[in-house]
Amino acid sequence: MLPATELIESEALSLPVSERAKLILHLLDSLEPRPKAAPAQVEKAWVNEANRRYQSYLQGQEKSYSADEVFSDLRADDD
């Protein structure tokens, strides 16, 4: 890393968590701006997606996994 980058990194890491989170979001937006959506639009999109997945599950197009299977797989990935 360049010395200036290392200095910025060091200073950023000394910020409180909430300020680091704001900085991260700002930097990510500078790389690839995200479309701004109203919270109601986001919620509606998630509800639609949840319904789509549930209907797919009911029709046998989706497989379900128990919580034990999911957490077991996650623990295995950490090894």
For each residue, the residues with C-beta under 8 A, 3 or more apart:
1: 5 6 9
2: 5 6
3: 6 7
4: 7 8
5: 1 2 8 9
6: 1 2 3 9 10
7: 3 4 10 11
8: 4 5 11 12
9: 1 5 6 12 13
10: 6 7 13 14
11: 7 8 14 15
12: 8 9 15 20 23
13: 9 10 20
14: 10 11
15: 11 12 19 20 23
16: 19 20
17: 20 21
18: 21 22
19: 15 16 22 23
20: 12 13 15 16 17 23 24
21: 17 18 24 25
22: 18 19 25 26
23: 12 15 19 20 26 27
24: 20 21 27 28
25: 21 22 28 29
26: 22 23 29 30
27: 23 24 30 31
28: 24 25 31 32 34
29: 25 26 32 33 34
30: 26 27 33
31: 27 28
32: 28 29
33: 29 30
34: 28 29
35:
36:
37: 41 42 45
38: 41 42
39: 42 43
40: 43 44
41: 37 38 44 45
42: 37 38 39 45 46
43: 39 40 46 47
44: 40 41 47 48
45: 37 41 42 48 49
46: 42 43 49 50
47: 43 44 50 51
48: 44 45 51 52
49: 45 46 52 53
50: 46 47 53 54
51: 47 48 54 55
52: 48 49 55 56
53: 49 50 56 57 62
54: 50 51 57 58
55: 51 52 58 59
56: 52 53 59 61 62
57: 53 54 60 61 62 64
58: 54 55
59: 55 56
60: 57
61: 56 57
62: 53 56 57
63:
64: 57
65: 69 70
66: 69 70
67: 70 71
68: 71 72
69: 65 66 72 73
70: 65 66 67 73 74
71: 67 68 74 75
72: 68 69 75 76
73: 69 70 76 77
74: 70 71 77 78
75: 71 72 78 79
76: 72 73 79
77: 73 74
78: 74 75
79: 75 76
